[in-house]
Amino acid sequence: MVTLCRLIGKNGICQLSKTNKSQAILELISHARQFANKPWADDFYCEVMRKELLQSTGLGKGIAVAHGTCQGIDQVYVALGISQEGIEYDAIDSQPVHLLFLVANPPETQLEYLSALSTLVRLLRNDSFREKIMHCVTAEQVYLLFKQRGCTIPIRT
């Protein structure tokens, strides 16, 4: 079992400046330690955008959980991009996204991937928790919020 804060890590939390969905996703991939400079990062971006064209992962209430399965990835990865301004995302409530999560996984870990997604969605249903994230000034503060929650996910790293 691994905790969500360990999956995200301090270097997997980034402030985003882009307000366009595709640019914000690319910005998060470029800046989060989990994705930056990985040989599979371009393929992962294409897979995420392919899924976004089929159906937006904007869940409403300022949250999106973009995700994709891609060859070359060695484990489940999660990163968080925070946008104070908001990202035009085609969310189901037509509101801008402020918390953009990216979840990547190898093809052979579908159960672990789904566990990570469901843990995120369950956690983000809490209005108070989302508001606390938005009031954080640093990635360290956001990381500590996740650490306090201690959400465990039954996956290998």
Legacy VTK file of the C-alpha trace (Angstrom):
# vtk DataFile Version 3.0
C-alpha trace
ASCII
DATASET POLYDATA
POINTS 157 float
0.000 0.000 0.000
1.164 3.502 -0.764
-0.214 6.856 0.313
-1.540 9.381 -2.150
0.905 12.006 -0.872
3.793 9.651 -1.619
2.541 9.134 -5.172
2.229 12.866 -5.759
5.282 13.965 -3.772
6.375 17.541 -3.175
7.736 17.841 -6.713
4.509 16.615 -8.275
2.543 19.696 -7.224
2.802 22.668 -9.573
1.227 26.072 -9.999
-0.183 26.363 -13.508
-0.254 29.551 -15.557
-1.954 28.221 -18.706
-5.727 28.644 -18.946
-6.321 26.392 -21.960
-6.938 22.668 -21.300
-4.315 21.215 -23.660
-1.694 23.794 -22.683
-2.338 23.279 -18.954
-1.992 19.500 -19.299
1.258 19.963 -21.238
2.496 22.460 -18.628
1.850 19.958 -15.816
3.563 17.149 -17.724
6.548 19.437 -18.345
6.923 20.571 -14.717
5.890 17.652 -12.503
8.821 15.429 -11.546
6.798 12.297 -12.348
6.446 13.219 -16.015
9.158 15.731 -16.950
11.830 14.383 -19.286
10.417 10.846 -19.296
10.793 9.055 -22.642
7.056 8.279 -22.640
5.850 11.811 -21.756
4.875 12.757 -25.337
2.938 9.515 -25.841
1.223 10.026 -22.496
0.200 13.574 -23.470
-1.270 12.276 -26.747
-3.206 9.560 -24.899
-4.604 12.034 -22.355
-5.677 14.401 -25.127
-7.244 11.528 -27.106
-9.372 10.706 -24.052
-10.237 14.365 -23.531
-11.556 14.559 -27.104
-13.842 11.609 -26.386
-15.079 12.986 -23.063
-13.856 15.716 -20.753
-12.418 14.612 -17.428
-13.620 17.857 -15.839
-15.710 16.477 -12.974
-17.180 19.775 -11.830
-16.555 21.845 -8.704
-13.232 23.012 -10.176
-11.723 19.524 -10.499
-10.374 17.520 -13.431
-8.692 14.134 -13.269
-7.016 13.580 -16.636
-5.617 10.103 -17.069
-4.057 7.726 -19.524
-2.467 4.351 -20.039
0.767 4.241 -21.971
3.562 1.814 -22.865
6.893 2.548 -21.177
5.427 3.775 -17.899
6.783 1.646 -15.047
4.226 2.408 -12.299
1.193 4.545 -11.475
2.084 8.253 -11.320
-0.051 11.122 -10.003
0.600 14.868 -10.223
-1.422 17.957 -9.322
-1.548 21.275 -11.102
-3.191 24.194 -9.310
-4.597 27.095 -11.289
-5.654 30.175 -9.356
-7.080 31.775 -12.503
-8.859 28.645 -13.714
-8.595 26.505 -16.830
-11.267 26.442 -19.534
-11.839 22.712 -19.481
-15.341 21.807 -20.736
-16.170 20.445 -17.277
-19.619 18.958 -16.719
-20.697 22.047 -14.749
-19.175 24.415 -17.360
-17.020 26.012 -14.659
-13.217 26.515 -14.875
-10.918 23.877 -13.390
-8.608 24.913 -10.556
-7.300 21.481 -9.521
-5.952 19.420 -12.416
-4.784 15.936 -11.496
-2.893 13.738 -13.955
-2.799 9.985 -13.460
-0.567 7.779 -15.615
-0.204 4.027 -15.562
1.287 1.110 -17.427
-1.169 -1.112 -19.333
-0.772 -4.034 -16.928
-1.886 -2.154 -13.789
-5.525 -1.355 -14.527
-6.771 -2.325 -11.049
-4.145 -0.132 -9.339
-4.935 2.691 -11.770
-8.637 2.510 -10.957
-7.824 2.439 -7.220
-5.803 5.643 -7.567
-8.596 7.330 -9.549
-11.310 6.314 -7.083
-9.230 7.430 -4.084
-8.720 10.846 -5.684
-12.380 11.295 -6.559
-13.510 10.221 -3.082
-11.090 12.648 -1.428
-11.998 15.554 -3.706
-15.715 15.264 -2.988
-14.930 16.981 0.310
-15.593 20.714 -0.224
-13.485 21.710 2.772
-10.462 19.754 1.532
-10.660 21.355 -1.938
-10.883 24.811 -0.388
-7.856 24.112 1.831
-5.813 23.163 -1.243
-6.783 26.387 -2.986
-5.718 28.459 0.029
-2.240 26.912 0.134
0.580 29.167 -1.024
3.289 26.527 -1.529
3.539 22.976 -2.846
4.845 21.985 0.601
1.575 23.113 2.212
-0.484 21.108 -0.300
1.748 18.085 0.240
1.186 18.332 4.007
-2.593 18.402 3.483
-2.386 15.135 1.563
-0.065 13.712 4.178
-2.523 14.583 6.973
-5.290 12.792 5.084
-3.116 9.688 4.786
-5.176 8.182 1.959
-3.738 4.785 1.125
-4.002 3.149 -2.259
-3.435 -0.590 -2.716
-0.724 -0.322 -5.364
2.930 -1.175 -5.832
5.615 1.433 -6.516
LINES 1 158
157 0 1 2 3 4 5 6 7 8 9 10 11 12 13 14 15 16 17 18 19 20 21 22 23 24 25 26 27 28 29 30 31 32 33 34 35 36 37 38 39 40 41 42 43 44 45 46 47 48 49 50 51 52 53 54 55 56 57 58 59 60 61 62 63 64 65 66 67 68 69 70 71 72 73 74 75 76 77 78 79 80 81 82 83 84 85 86 87 88 89 90 91 92 93 94 95 96 97 98 99 100 101 102 103 104 105 106 107 108 109 110 111 112 113 114 115 116 117 118 119 120 121 122 123 124 125 126 127 128 129 130 131 132 133 134 135 136 137 138 139 140 141 142 143 144 145 146 147 148 149 150 151 152 153 154 155 156
